[in-house]
């Protein structure tokens, strides 16, 4: 896509005799701009295409900053070039961080955060989209089971520590709240009967606990392992989830094998829980009753379970999720401002349940809304501007000055242009468009109706909705830009025929088929994601200084 815009620019400059100041090339991030214009380390894409000294690629925020800069006088001047964007980035991050630090001085806020992350996702939140896949026959029942099996539940230990079921979250949170150190799915290596190396990943590992003395009175440090079984082994009906890729008998055999495995390891002990230990019909008390079961079982195995004081738990959880909370709040604020929602409007939407349908999400929105309100107040008091403010100010400036606004296109070559005389705007990654970007561009078009807009994008790559991007700008391009036309870039030069064919089959019915531009062929190896795991091993780090990838289907590294 980007190459298409670069070659279009090359054609306009070299074959149609346009001037460099007639064209502005817009991208959504600094790295893309640096790649296009070139930097100290490498030549840019424009130089590769013989567009000598073309420095007109910039981000939307850089363009907006250059348009609005004259209105700031002695106040903090916004973006003048790409380096200035880092300062705006820091402004946003720092203000959000200070706002959250201020809120965390309140005990009720800290307790709220603790409860949010202690509460598991609702069944609706975690499975509704997968039910939709099943209804549309996207996956077989086996594949659906594997997908659900790999869903993640956030534990209290930190933002990167997740487990795969509600029961495992309850176990993990219990261990955290009782200050019991654990590892999740630590992989054990063993030799099978055929002398082949195999891998086994129990649910939890508790390290170096003093267990009951043996008959000689000696006390040995032991590793304690926890497994949660997903069948009732005493069930006469032998019930098992019909979507599972196994039978009740096979699962039961696997349980026995694991029990025998740990019996043969002298310095290890296995502790077992199962679905029999959880009363799922008791929606309000199931977790508390299961936690009591965990406590009793661990203490029978000489593991002391003393719950940390609530103040300490809240302190640890807030610390563990500080970075995650900051990112979530930044995204929330950015999305609200991209849609031009004020803190007051967001508050009304929360009160009317317009944005959510469950307690946990509602509490997150409520917390984020308080952060948003304080964030806006701090910006106002300190004369700070974030990216969204800069876009809004630039749009206002164009309305005020009509078309007569001179901006610097390239500081390096002292090249300037006037918004009213620009002939072409090239927009890369158009699928990332949002309301504020649209208002800026449509305002430029309003006062410069002869300007031409050339956009490239791919709605299958729309992955920035968390920051305000909306698919409607892509889908409704012809309605939003009168006279607009859509052309497909259907030929790819990146992949051989086999990968292109697989991709076309995967996305059948969701768009036009891609054509392969390469002549050579290759071979495909199929790997299901649940057959592969990545593990960071101490011995591997010491020897190689990096992670290793283990394939569980044939144990090749």
Secondary structure as the mmCIF struct_conf table of DSSP 4:
data_model
#
loop_
_struct_conf.conf_type_id
_struct_conf.id
_struct_conf.beg_label_comp_id
_struct_conf.beg_label_asym_id
_struct_conf.beg_label_seq_id
_struct_conf.end_label_comp_id
_struct_conf.end_label_asym_id
_struct_conf.end_label_seq_id
HELX_RH_AL_P HELX_RH_AL_P1 UNK A 2 UNK A 14
TURN_TY1_P TURN_TY1_P1 UNK A 15 UNK A 15
BEND BEND1 UNK A 16 UNK A 16
HELX_RH_3T_P HELX_RH_3T_P1 UNK A 20 UNK A 22
STRN STRN1 UNK A 23 UNK A 27
BEND BEND2 UNK A 28 UNK A 29
HELX_RH_AL_P HELX_RH_AL_P2 UNK A 30 UNK A 37
STRN STRN2 UNK A 38 UNK A 38
BEND BEND3 UNK A 40 UNK A 42
STRN STRN3 UNK A 43 UNK A 43
HELX_RH_AL_P HELX_RH_AL_P3 UNK A 45 UNK A 48
TURN_TY1_P TURN_TY1_P2 UNK A 49 UNK A 50
TURN_TY1_P TURN_TY1_P3 UNK A 52 UNK A 53
STRN STRN4 UNK A 57 UNK A 59
HELX_RH_AL_P HELX_RH_AL_P4 UNK A 60 UNK A 68
HELX_RH_3T_P HELX_RH_3T_P2 UNK A 69 UNK A 71
TURN_TY1_P TURN_TY1_P4 UNK A 73 UNK A 74
BEND BEND4 UNK A 75 UNK A 75
BEND BEND5 UNK A 80 UNK A 81
TURN_TY1_P TURN_TY1_P5 UNK A 82 UNK A 83
HELX_RH_AL_P HELX_RH_AL_P5 UNK A 84 UNK A 103
TURN_TY1_P TURN_TY1_P6 UNK A 104 UNK A 105
BEND BEND6 UNK A 106 UNK A 106
HELX_RH_AL_P HELX_RH_AL_P6 UNK A 107 UNK A 118
BEND BEND7 UNK A 119 UNK A 119
HELX_LH_PP_P HELX_LH_PP_P1 UNK A 120 UNK A 122
HELX_RH_AL_P HELX_RH_AL_P7 UNK A 123 UNK A 135
TURN_TY1_P TURN_TY1_P7 UNK A 136 UNK A 137
BEND BEND8 UNK A 139 UNK A 139
HELX_RH_AL_P HELX_RH_AL_P8 UNK A 141 UNK A 149
TURN_TY1_P TURN_TY1_P8 UNK A 150 UNK A 150
STRN STRN5 UNK A 153 UNK A 154
TURN_TY1_P TURN_TY1_P9 UNK A 156 UNK A 157
TURN_TY1_P TURN_TY1_P10 UNK A 159 UNK A 160
STRN STRN6 UNK A 162 UNK A 163
BEND BEND9 UNK A 164 UNK A 165
HELX_RH_AL_P HELX_RH_AL_P9 UNK A 166 UNK A 177
TURN_TY1_P TURN_TY1_P11 UNK A 178 UNK A 179
STRN STRN7 UNK A 182 UNK A 184
BEND BEND10 UNK A 185 UNK A 185
HELX_LH_PP_P HELX_LH_PP_P2 UNK A 186 UNK A 186
STRN STRN8 UNK A 187 UNK A 191
TURN_TY1_P TURN_TY1_P12 UNK A 193 UNK A 194
BEND BEND11 UNK A 195 UNK A 195
STRN STRN9 UNK A 197 UNK A 201
BEND BEND12 UNK A 203 UNK A 203
STRN STRN10 UNK A 204 UNK A 210
TURN_TY1_P TURN_TY1_P13 UNK A 215 UNK A 216
BEND BEND13 UNK A 217 UNK A 217
STRN STRN11 UNK A 221 UNK A 229
BEND BEND14 UNK A 230 UNK A 231
TURN_TY1_P TURN_TY1_P14 UNK A 233 UNK A 234
TURN_TY1_P TURN_TY1_P15 UNK A 236 UNK A 237
TURN_TY1_P TURN_TY1_P16 UNK A 242 UNK A 243
BEND BEND15 UNK A 244 UNK A 246
HELX_RH_AL_P HELX_RH_AL_P10 UNK A 248 UNK A 263
TURN_TY1_P TURN_TY1_P17 UNK A 264 UNK A 264
TURN_TY1_P TURN_TY1_P18 UNK A 266 UNK A 267
STRN STRN12 UNK A 268 UNK A 274
HELX_RH_3T_P HELX_RH_3T_P3 UNK A 275 UNK A 277
TURN_TY1_P TURN_TY1_P19 UNK A 280 UNK A 281
TURN_TY1_P TURN_TY1_P20 UNK A 283 UNK A 285
HELX_RH_AL_P HELX_RH_AL_P11 UNK A 286 UNK A 300
TURN_TY1_P TURN_TY1_P21 UNK A 301 UNK A 302
HELX_LH_PP_P HELX_LH_PP_P3 UNK A 307 UNK A 309
HELX_RH_AL_P HELX_RH_AL_P12 UNK A 310 UNK A 320
TURN_TY1_P TURN_TY1_P22 UNK A 321 UNK A 321
HELX_RH_AL_P HELX_RH_AL_P13 UNK A 322 UNK A 338
TURN_TY1_P TURN_TY1_P23 UNK A 339 UNK A 340
HELX_RH_AL_P HELX_RH_AL_P14 UNK A 343 UNK A 351
TURN_TY1_P TURN_TY1_P24 UNK A 352 UNK A 353
BEND BEND16 UNK A 355 UNK A 355
BEND BEND17 UNK A 357 UNK A 358
HELX_RH_AL_P HELX_RH_AL_P15 UNK A 359 UNK A 382
TURN_TY1_P TURN_TY1_P25 UNK A 383 UNK A 383
HELX_RH_AL_P HELX_RH_AL_P16 UNK A 387 UNK A 401
TURN_TY1_P TURN_TY1_P26 UNK A 402 UNK A 403
STRN STRN13 UNK A 406 UNK A 410
TURN_TY1_P TURN_TY1_P27 UNK A 411 UNK A 414
STRN STRN14 UNK A 415 UNK A 418
TURN_TY1_P TURN_TY1_P28 UNK A 419 UNK A 421
STRN STRN15 UNK A 424 UNK A 427
BEND BEND18 UNK A 428 UNK A 429
HELX_RH_3T_P HELX_RH_3T_P4 UNK A 430 UNK A 432
HELX_RH_AL_P HELX_RH_AL_P17 UNK A 435 UNK A 447
TURN_TY1_P TURN_TY1_P29 UNK A 449 UNK A 450
STRN STRN16 UNK A 452 UNK A 455
HELX_RH_3T_P HELX_RH_3T_P5 UNK A 459 UNK A 461
HELX_RH_3T_P HELX_RH_3T_P6 UNK A 465 UNK A 467
TURN_TY1_P TURN_TY1_P30 UNK A 468 UNK A 468
TURN_TY1_P TURN_TY1_P31 UNK A 471 UNK A 471
HELX_RH_AL_P HELX_RH_AL_P18 UNK A 472 UNK A 475
TURN_TY1_P TURN_TY1_P32 UNK A 476 UNK A 476
HELX_RH_AL_P HELX_RH_AL_P19 UNK A 477 UNK A 480
BEND BEND19 UNK A 481 UNK A 481
TURN_TY1_P TURN_TY1_P33 UNK A 482 UNK A 483
STRN STRN17 UNK A 491 UNK A 492
BEND BEND20 UNK A 493 UNK A 495
HELX_RH_AL_P HELX_RH_AL_P20 UNK A 497 UNK A 506
TURN_TY1_P TURN_TY1_P34 UNK A 507 UNK A 509
BEND BEND21 UNK A 510 UNK A 511
HELX_LH_PP_P HELX_LH_PP_P4 UNK A 512 UNK A 514
STRN STRN18 UNK A 515 UNK A 516
HELX_RH_3T_P HELX_RH_3T_P7 UNK A 529 UNK A 531
STRN STRN19 UNK A 532 UNK A 535
HELX_RH_AL_P HELX_RH_AL_P21 UNK A 538 UNK A 544
BEND BEND22 UNK A 545 UNK A 546
STRN STRN20 UNK A 548 UNK A 551
TURN_TY1_P TURN_TY1_P35 UNK A 552 UNK A 554
#
